[in-house]
Amino acid sequence: MAARDINVIALVKGEERYVFLYDDDSRAEALETLARHAANPELSFSWYDAAVLAQKVRQQSCRPRHVRFQPRADRRA
C-alpha cells in the first residue's frame, strides 16, 4: 500500500480546538466540512473561521510536492 501525505489545518478558539486532517484527494470534502461546521449554531466555529481555513486548504494544494534529490549523472557520487 502506498503512503499518502496527510494535510493538517487547525484552529484554536479559547478552550476549543478544531483540527482537520485530509489527503489531497479529499480537499473538496474538507471544504464542505468547514462549511458544515460554520453552519452549525452549536459550535463557535464561524464563517470567518471557515473562510480562513479554506484559504489554507487552497494554498496547500498549490504547494510544490516533495522533490527527491537526484545526483547529476555527470558527477561521481
C-alpha positions as CSV (number, residue, x, y, z in Angstrom):
1,M,0.0,0.0,0.0
2,A,1.4,3.4,-1.0
3,A,1.9,6.0,1.7
4,R,-0.3,9.1,1.4
5,D,0.5,12.6,2.7
6,I,-1.9,13.9,5.2
7,N,-2.6,17.6,5.4
8,V,-3.5,19.2,8.7
9,I,-5.1,22.6,9.4
10,A,-6.1,23.6,12.9
11,L,-7.8,26.4,14.8
12,V,-7.7,27.2,18.5
13,K,-10.5,29.3,19.8
14,G,-10.2,29.8,23.6
15,E,-10.6,26.3,25.1
16,E,-11.8,24.8,21.8
17,R,-9.6,23.1,19.3
18,Y,-10.6,22.4,15.7
19,V,-8.3,20.1,13.8
20,F,-8.9,18.9,10.3
21,L,-7.0,16.1,8.6
22,Y,-7.4,15.3,4.9
23,D,-5.4,13.9,2.0
24,D,-5.0,15.5,-1.4
25,D,-7.9,13.5,-2.8
26,S,-10.3,14.8,-0.1
27,R,-9.8,18.6,-0.5
28,A,-13.4,19.1,-1.6
29,E,-14.8,17.1,1.3
30,A,-12.6,19.1,3.7
31,L,-14.0,22.4,2.3
32,E,-17.5,21.0,2.7
33,T,-16.8,20.0,6.3
34,L,-15.6,23.6,7.1
35,A,-18.9,25.0,5.7
36,R,-20.9,22.4,7.7
37,H,-19.2,23.4,10.9
38,A,-19.7,27.1,10.2
39,A,-23.4,26.5,9.6
40,N,-23.8,24.6,12.9
41,P,-25.1,27.1,15.5
42,E,-24.0,24.8,18.4
43,L,-20.3,25.4,17.5
44,S,-18.3,28.6,18.0
45,F,-16.8,27.9,14.6
46,S,-17.7,30.9,12.4
47,W,-18.0,31.6,8.7
48,Y,-14.9,33.7,9.1
49,D,-13.0,30.8,10.6
50,A,-14.2,28.6,7.7
51,A,-13.0,31.2,5.2
52,V,-9.6,31.5,6.7
53,L,-9.1,27.7,6.9
54,A,-10.5,27.2,3.4
55,Q,-7.8,29.6,2.1
56,K,-5.2,27.5,3.8
57,V,-6.6,24.3,2.2
58,R,-6.4,26.0,-1.2
59,Q,-2.9,27.3,-0.5
60,Q,-1.7,23.8,0.4
61,S,-3.0,22.5,-2.9
62,C,-0.6,25.0,-4.6
63,R,2.5,24.0,-2.7
64,P,5.2,22.1,-4.5
65,R,5.4,18.3,-4.0
66,H,8.3,16.7,-2.3
67,V,11.2,16.6,-4.6
68,R,13.8,13.9,-4.1
69,F,17.4,14.7,-4.6
70,Q,18.9,13.0,-7.6
71,P,22.6,13.5,-8.2
72,R,23.7,14.7,-11.6
73,A,24.7,11.9,-14.0
74,D,27.9,13.7,-15.0
75,R,29.3,13.8,-11.4
76,R,30.8,11.0,-9.4
77,A,28.9,10.2,-6.2
